[in-house]
């Protein structure tokens, strides 16, 4: 019988909150008593680029360190000082040559780089993130006998928008990588968790839905900060601010957003669009989309109403100045930006795809729209822009849901519990590497 969302959550959740005791059966079939090694277990977090470690993984790394693990990171160095920033946070950082490319020669080069690191350093647990690094990395890890290999699927590479043949191909690759080279799978998306369970990527006790979360004490409504940010961006205090945060690439729906905003200005002329994201990152190859964005937004009224901030270091500040958050993507995992916006008390308009539809309650905390639909996006933005009461109620609902479901402490606690159980296995077996 196929798994459902209900029994998925009841059977695979390790903890529901920090310190909670759920009384669930162990995630390991043969759990064994706690013992101690004469040293901390060495853990490596691996992603494609250093920005992923900085922006997504530092909370996990800090929690693991507090739990007694020796934690390090590995990724490609973007050359922008991010690697050094990670090291200043107290973590050793390994520069590896991982390319965001599926060309065979690039995959081989990335595989060798990861394998050489793992052979040299001999970690006890290696935890992979981001699709390409995770696929080749897990194979590399098992080739040098890393005791435990974990993978967090922030969003499987295959998705509903792919052609069936293409989707089947990438599903098959992921199933292969999980079955033969993965000891445990974390899934942020419920849909991904169900897919992994129903298609037998791993045994059910080795798959855990963890969700996604943010620091709800940092991402919160703050009228005073919002006013300061508006002045910094030269936005009138009474204007309606629509915000997008993300990469300026086609699959994020940014061209649809520009088209929609043109329509919005006809019925809500006091609306501004703030687009936050690095417009010049060398590792993103969609330069054509960036060129079209700049070209279309430089004409007439749009030039005055669209603000490109570039990479915005402190998104929690920007969200305090935001009235409506938009994410018209074609593909997502469980987008952190939606969690951030909802935690900030901002209603969200996003596409009805994996991830956003798990976060947003349509008509309650925001709206779900079709992909590739500028007209529908414009309609929802204009409605909220001209209905402050509706925005306020939706924002309050969004904040309430974020506090209940998107607190990163819960997400981290679920993962730390699994790490501790791996630690008990390694300790009792006296598996000392290196």
N, C-alpha and C positions, 0 to 999 in steps of 0.2 A: 504494500500500500504506500502510495506517495505521501511524503511529509507535507504538512500544512503549516501555515505561519503559527498557529496556536501551539501545536505540539513541538514545533521547532524551538520556540522560545522556552517552553516548559522543560524540554528534554536536554537542551544544550547550554542553557545559561549557567554559568558557574556562580556568579554573584549578581545580586540586583543592585547593590549599593556598597560603598566602602564599609568593610567590616561586617557585612551581612552574612548570616549563616542560613543558606537556603535548604539544607538538609538533602540536597540532591545526591544521587549516586556519583561516585568518583568519575572523572573524565577518563581515567586510566582503568582498564579492566582489573589489573593486579597492582593496586597501589600498595606501597610498602612503607614501613616506618621511617620516620625522619632520622637521618644521620648527618654527620658533618665531614666535609673535606677539610684539609689543612690549609685551604686557600679559597678566596672567592671564585665563583664560576665566571669565566670570561665570556662576555656576550658581545656580538658584533651586529650592529644595525646597518643594513646595506640598502642604498637607493641609487637611482641613476645620477642625480646631481645633488650638490651640497645644499641647494636651496630647499629641497624636499626634506632633508634632515633638519635644517633650521626651522622651517615653517610647520612641519608636521610631526617630527619625531622627538624633538627635545623634551616634551613633557613625559613621554614614555621612558626615555633614557634617564631622566632625573628620578623618576619613580623607581626604576630598576636599581639605580645607584643607592637610593635611600633604603631599598630592600636588601642591600648587601652584595649586589652583583658588581663586577668590574665591567663597565660598559664603554664601548668604543664605536666609532662610526666609520663608514667607508662610502665614497661616492666620487663622481667626477668633480673636479675643481673648476668652477666657472670663472675663476680668476678675478672675482669681484670682492674678495675679502671675506666671503662667507665662511670658508673653511677655517680661517683664523678666528672668526667670531665663535664658531663651534668649539674650537680649542680653548678659547677664553672662558667658555661656559664650564670647562673642567673635563672635557672629553678628548681623548686621543683621536685624531682624525687621519684616516688612511686615504690617500689620493689614488684612485683607480681609473683606468681608462675604459669607462663604460659609455658607449655611444647610443643615442636614441635613434637607432637605425636597424632595419631588419636585413640589410645587405649581408650576405654570407661572410664576406671578409671582415666586416665590422663586428659581427657576432662572434667570430673566431677570436678576434683581437680582444673583445670584451671578456670572453670566456677565459682566455689565458691570463688576463690581468687579475680577475677575481680568484682564479685557481692558485695563482702564484702567491697571492696574499694569504689565502687560507692555508696553504701548505706551509708557509713560513711562520705564521703566527699561532696556529693550532688553537682555535677557539672551541669552547664547549657547546655553545649555542649560537647559531647564526640565523638572523631574522631578516628576511628579504621584503622589500617594498618596491612598488612600481613594476609594470609588466615585463619589460625587456630584461632589466637587471635581475628580476626574480626568476624568470624562466631559465636563463643561462646560468645564473648564480646557483640555483638549487642543484643543477647537474654538477657544476663545479664542486660544490660543497660535499656532495656524496662521493665524488671521485677521490677526495682526499680524506674520507671517513670522518667528517664532522659528526659528533654524536647525535645532536638534535638540530633539525632544520625546520624553521617556521616560515610561513608566508602569510602576510596580510594582504588580502585582495581588497584594495581600496575601491575596486570596481574592475571586474574581469574585462579583459580586452574585448572579448566578443560581446555583442549587444544586439538588441532587437532591430536596430536600424541597418544592420548588415544584410547583404544578400544571403539567402539560406546556405548556399555552398560555402561562402566565405565564413559564415558563422560556425558551421559544422567543422571546418578546418581548424579554426582557433579553439573551439571547444575541445576538439580531439587533442590538440597540443597541451592544453591546460590539464586535461584528464591524465595524460601521459606523465606530465611533470608532477602532479599530485600523487599519483599512485606509486611511482618509483623513486621519487627524490624528495618527498615532503613528509615530515613527521606530524605536523600539525598545521591546520588552516584556520586563520581568523578571517571572517568576512564582515565588512562594514555594512553591506546591503543585505536585507532579509531575502530579497530575490536571488542574490548570488548564493546565499546560504542554502536556500531551497534547491537551487540548481545543482550545487555541489553534492547535496544529500541525495537527491532523486536520481542523479546520474552517476552516483557512486564514485566520486572523485577520491574519497577516503572513507574509512569506517565512520559511522555517525559520531562516535565518541572522540574523534579527532578533528571535528569541525565545530567551530563556535562563532555564533553571531555576536559581534561586539558593538555594532553601531558606530556612531561618530559623535564627537562632543567637543566643546570649547570651555574655556574658563568663563563661567557665567558671572563671576564677580568682576571680570574685566570688561566683557561685552554686556553692557547694560545701558538702559536709557540714561542720558545725561544732558539736560537742556542747556546748561551753562557751557559745557564743552562744545555742544553742537553750534551754539551761537558764535563761539570763537572760530571754529572751523569754517563756518559760512563766511565770516569776515576774511579769513585767510584766502578763501577761494573766490572772493568778491561776488558772492551770491546774496541777493537781497534777503532780509530776514523773513519776509512773508512768502517767498517763492516756494514752490514744491520741488523737492530734490529727488530725482530718480538716480539710483546708483547701480553700476555694474562693477564688480571686482573679479578680475581673472585675466587669462592670457588673451591677447588680441589676435585670435585665430578663427578661421571660418567655423570650425565645429562648435565654438562657443556661441554661435548665433549672433555675433556682433553686427554683421551686415543687416540681418533682420531687425536688430534693435535700432539701427540708424534709420532704416526705412519706416519703422513704426513711429519713431520720435518725430519724424516729419509730419505724420498724421496727427500726433498728439498735440502739436503746437497750434493746430487749427481750432481745437476746442478748449485747450488749456494753455494759453500763451505764456503764462507765468511759471512755466515748468522748465527746470534745468536738468541736463543729463550729465552726470559725472562718471567718467570711465577710468577706472584705476587699474593699472597693469603695465608692466614694462613693455614699452613699444619698440625696444631695440635689442632685446635679448638674442644673443647670437645662436643659442641652441634651439630657438623656434624658427622654423623654416618657411612659415606662411607669410612671406613678405608681400605677396600680392594682395592679401586681405588688408594688411596694414596700409598699403598704398591707397587702396580703395576707401578705407576709413578716412584717411586724411583728406582725400580728394572730395568726398561727399560732404564731409563736415566743415569744409572751408568755404562753403557757398552761403551767401545771404544770411538769413536769421540764424541758421544752424551754427555759424561761426561764433555767435554771441552766446548761444545757449548750451553748447557742448564743451565740456572741460575735460581734457586729457591730463591726468595728474602724473602719469608715469607710475613707476612702482611706488606704492604708498606704504611706508614703513610701519605705520600703526593703524591698521584698518578699524580698530575699535573706535578711534577718534572720528574717522570719516563716517561711520555708521550712526554716530550720535547726531549728525547733521542730515541724515537721510530720512525721507518720508516713505519711499517705496524702493524695494530692492528687486532687481530683475536678473534672471539667469536663463536666457533662451537657448540653452545648449542642445546639441543633437545627441550627445553621449556624456554620461557622468557616472561616477561611482555613487558615493553619498557625499555630495559637495559640502565641504566645511564652511564655505561662505554663506550657505543657506542657514546653517546652524548659528553662525555668527550674527547674521541679520536678525533672525528670530529671537536670539538671546538679547539683542539690542532693542527689542520691542518694535521691530520694523516688519510690516507685511511684505510677503514675497510673491512675486509673479514668476513662475518658472515653467518649463516644458514638462509635459506629462510623460516622463521617462523614468527608467530605473534611478533610484536615489531621491530626486525631488518629490516624487509621488509618495515616498515613504516618510518624508519630512513634513510636507505641506498638507494640511486638511483643506481641501478645496472649498472656498467660500467661507472659511472660518479663520484661518491664519494667513490666507492669501489666495491665489488662483493658480490652477494648472491649465496650461494652454497647449495647443498642438505645435509640433515642430514645424519650422519653415512657414510660419504664419504671422507675418508682420501686422496684418489687419487685426487679428485677434489680440495680439500683444498690445497694439495701440488702443484697442477698445478697453482693455482692462486697466491699462495705465491711466487713460483719460478718465475713466470712471472713478478710480481712487484719487486721482489728482483733484477732482472737483467734488469729492465727498469726504471732507475731513473727519466727520463722525465715523464713517465706515473704516477709514484708515486707523483711527484711534482704537476702535474696538478690535480690529484684526491684529493690531500691534500688541495689545494687551494679551490677546489669546496666544499670539506667537511667543511672547515672553514666558507665559505660564507653561506652554508645552516644552520650551527649551529647558526651563528649570527642572522639569520632571523627567525628560528623556535625553537631553543633549548636554548634560553636565559631564565634562571630561573625566571627572573623578570616578564615575561609574565605569566608563570605558577602560580607563587605566587599571582599575581594580580587577576587572575580569581577566585582563592579560597578565597582571602580576600573579594572580592565583595560579594560572597555568604554568608560568615560569617557576614558581615555587614547587610545583609538583614535578616538573622536570628536574629541578635541583635535588629533590628527595630521591628520585630514581638514580641520578648520577652519583649522589653521595653514597647510597647504599651499595651500589655496584662497585664503588671505589674506582670510578672511571677518572683517572687523572691523566690529562693530555699534556704533552710537551715536557 
